[in-house]
Amino acid sequence: MKLEQQLAAKSAKAKSSTLSFIKKELIRNKYVYLMLIPVVAYYLIFSYAPMYGLLMAFQKSYSPIKGIMEGKWIGFDNFTMFFQSYYFWRIIKNTLILSFYSIVFGFPAPIVLALLLNEVRLKWFKSTVQTVSYMPHFISVVVVVGMLKTFSALDGGLFNVIRGFFDLQPVMFLAEADMFRPMYILSNIWQGAGWASIIFLAALSGIDPQLYEAAKMDGAGRWKQLMHITLPGILPTIVVMLILRLGAVMNSDFQKILLMQTAPTYETSDVISTFVYRSGILEGNYTYSTAIGLINGVINFSLLLLANHISRKVNSTSLW
């Protein structure tokens, strides 16, 4: 009996000390937690609260008047329908190919840009290049796609004017299925590489300059300094950014793809997000599109866990 009382007293004391610590922590860093409130509220409202709607994925139909809980439950029929759909392999293939090209060509671009800028010694030139490379990030996606349409116009478009210099026939770039992926990837690199390089430039600034001085004294040139100091110094940042990118493999830039998409390019441009948009918004098949979205989210989450686990095992760098 005394032992139970002692254990209860210790538990009560531990809880009291924990509450006291939390109270002191909240008072000491109250302004930090106040700034955190909008961020937490954003994710609660726009990320976690809408997850209630995932219940529609297991229903036959959805009525805004009756609500989600009044729908007819059909289990995994919507998922089976998607797996057996004629469009299943096409949209999965297109989504994976666009993500693969984005990682292979788009992910290294800001790293290379940051490494090049890090080697520039003229401050005015470096700041000018940084400013110019950042600017496309602030251009709306709608404007970027409008620029692509203008540049690829048959009559007087910049791309076709350049083709004319080489005696090549004009091409309707946005109506060619084979041209969609290169235009999508290259325009993404142009628009986002400069802005994404900020993170890697910050990581480069954190490398101890004494390491470079010691390497110079040992006779190491620029290339050896890059391979043995610079890249290992920013490797943890690269790994974390790559893990986050792999966690969004099944996600594509829906707005940009939808704006660039034309009927002749569906063969290469139709991805999960555009298919969900057509099924859910245009056709009103909310339950079916919710099931597809849920599959997409589960795959992304699984890839994120897998990439994080592999990274932690290989080089001890991970998100958690």
N, C-alpha and C positions, 0 to 999 in steps of 0.2 A: 504493500500500500504506500509506504514511504517512497519507494523507488518510483512508482507512478506519479506521485506528487512532485518529486524532484524533476522528473522528465517533463511534466506539465509546466513547472516553473521555468525550466530552461527554455522550453519552446516559447512560452509567453515573453520571456526576456529577449530571446532572439527576434521575435516579431516586433517587440517594442524598439529594439535597437535598429532594426531594418527601417521601420517607419520613421524613426528619428533621423536616420541617415538620409532617407528620401526627402524629408521635410527640409533639412539643412541644405541638401543639394538643390532643391527647387528655389529656395530663398537666395542662395549664393549665385546661381546662374539663371535667375528669373527672366532676364531679357533674352537670353539664348532660347529658352523654352517658349517664350512669347513669339519669337520669330519662327519657331518650328510649327506653331499652331496652324498657319495658313497652308503649309506643305502637307501636314497630316490631314487637314480637312479636305484638301484637294484630292488626295488619293482615296480617302474614305468615301467621298461623294462620287467621284468619277471613275474609280477603279474597283473598289470593293462593293459598294452598294449595288451597282448594276449586275453583279454576279448572281443576284437573286433571279435575274431573267434567264439564266442558263437552264432553269427548270423547263423552259419551253422546248429545249432540245429533245425532251422525252415525251412530248405531247403531239397529238395529231394536228391540232390547229390552235390558234390563239385569237382571242377576242378582246380588244381593248375595253369593251364594256363589262364583260364577265370577269376579266382578270386572269391571271396565270393559273391560280389554283383550281379554277373551274374547267380547265381544259381536259380533254380525254387523253389519258395516259396510254402510250403505245410502246413504252420501253425503248429499245435500241433500233426501232424500225427506220428512223430518219438516218441514222448512221449507216445502216445496211443499204439504204437507198442511195446514199452518196457513194459508198464503195462500189456499188454496181452501176453507177452512172456512166454514161458514155463520155462525159467530160472529166471524169476523175483523174485518169492518167495524164490528160493534157494539162490540166491546171496544176497538178502536183509537179510535173516535169518543168513547166514554165517557171513556177515559183522557185524551184530548186536551182534551175539554171541561172535565173537572174540573181539569186542570192550568191551562188557560187562565183559568178563573174564580178559581182560587187565586192566580194571578199578578196578575190585574187587580184583584181585591178584597182578597186576603190580603196581597200583598207591600207595598202602600202603607200598610196599616193601622199597623204598628209605626213607620214613618217619621212618619206624621201624629201618632201618640201621642207620639213623642219630641219632635217640634217643639212640640206643645202643652205638654208638661211643661217644656220648655226656657224657655217664656215665663212660667211660674209663678214668682212672687217669694216667696210664702209657703212657707217651707221645710217646715213641718209638714204643710201641705196637699199639697205635692209628694211628700213621702215617703209619706204615707198613700195617695195615688193609685197610686204606684209599687208599694207593697206589695200593695194590692188587685189590681192588674193582673197582678202576677207570680204570685199564688197559684194561678190555674187551671192553670198549667203543671205544677204538682206533683200534680195530680189524675190518677189513672190513667185511661187511655182507656176501660177497662171501666166505671169509675165514671161517666165523662162520658156514655157511651152509655146507661147505666142511668138517668141523670138525664133524658136526652132521652126515653127510653121512659116515664118517670114523668110528665114534663111534657106529653107528647103523648097520654096515655091518654084514652080516650073518656069515661070516668066520673071526673070530678073532676080531670082533667089541667089544668095551668095554661093551656096554649095554648087548649084548648077552653073553659075558663072565660072567658078574655078574649073569644073569639069569641061566647060567649053574651051578653056585654054589648052586642054589636052585632046581636043577634038572628040570628046565623049558626048553621047546623047544625054539630054536632060532626064532626070529620074524623079519620080514622086516618092521622096524618101519616106514620108509618113504613111504611105500606102503600100510600102514594100515590107513584107513579113520579115525578110532577112535583115532589114536595116533597123528594125525596132530596137533590138538589144544593144547594138553598138551606140545608137543615139542616146538611149536611156542611160547606159553606163557612163559614157563620156560626158554627158551633160551633168550627171550627178557628181563626177569627179571635179568638173569645172566649178560647180556651185558649192561643193562642200569641203574640198581639200584644204583650202586656206583656213577656214574656220576650225576644222578638226585639228589642224597643225598646232593650234594654241596649246593644247594639252601636252603635246610632245615637246614643244618649245619650253614649257614650264618644267617638264621633267629634265630637259637638257640643262636648264639653268641651275638645277639642284646638284649637278655633278661637281665634285671638288676640283677646282682648277689646279691644285697641287699634283693631282694625278697626271695631268697633261704635262706639267713641268718636269715631273720625274721621268715620264716617257720620253720627252725630248732629250733629256740628259743621257738616257740609255740608247739614243739614236733611233728612236721610233719615228717613222714618218707619219703623214696624215692618215694614210690608209690603215696602218697598224693601230694608230690611236683610235680610229673609228671602230675597228673590229674588236679591240681589247679593252677600251674604256667607254666610248660613247654608247655603242649598242648594248653592252651589259648594263650600263647605268640606267638606260631607259627600258630595259627588258621587262621589269615588273609592270610598268605602265602599259606597254604593248600587250602583255598577256591579259591584263584586266580588261582592256578595251576589246581584245579579240574574244574573250569569254562573253562579254556583253553583246558583241556582234553575232556570235554563234547562237545566243539565246533568242535572236530575232531572225533566224534563217528563213522561217516560213512567212515572215512579214515583208511586204514590199511597199514602196511608196505609192499607196493607193491613189492619192489625188493626182499625182503626175502621170501614172499609168493610165488612169481613166481619161485624162485630158489628151494624152498622146494617142490613145487607142482609136483605131478605125476598124471597120468591118473586115477589110482584107488582112489585118494584122492579128486577128483573134488567135490564129494558130500559134503565134509566139508570144503574144502579149497578155493573153487571158490567164490571170493568176487567181489565187484563192480569194483575195480581198475584192477583186472586181466581180468574181462569180457570186460571192456572198451579197454584194450590192445589188446585182441583177435579181438574184433569187429573193432577197428579203425586201428591198425597197421597191423595185420596179414590178416584180411579180406578186408581192405581198405574202410570200411563203416564209413567214417569220420563224416557224419552228424548224424547218429544214435548214435555213441559213444559220440559225443559232447552233444547230448540231455541227455544221461545218466549222463555224467559228470556234466551237469548243474543241474540236479535233485539232485545229490549228494551234490553239493555246496550249493544249497538252503536249503537243510535239515540241513547241518552243521551250516550254518549261523543262521537259525531259532533256533536251539538248543542252540547256543551260546547266542543269545538274551534272550531266555527263562531262561537259567541257570543264566545269569547275573542279570536279573530282580528278580528272586526268591531269589538269594543271597542278593541283595540289600534290599529286603523287610524283610528278616529273620534276618540277622546279620549286615546290613549296610556295608558290604564289597562287592565291585564289581570292575570291570575293568574300568567303567566310571560312 
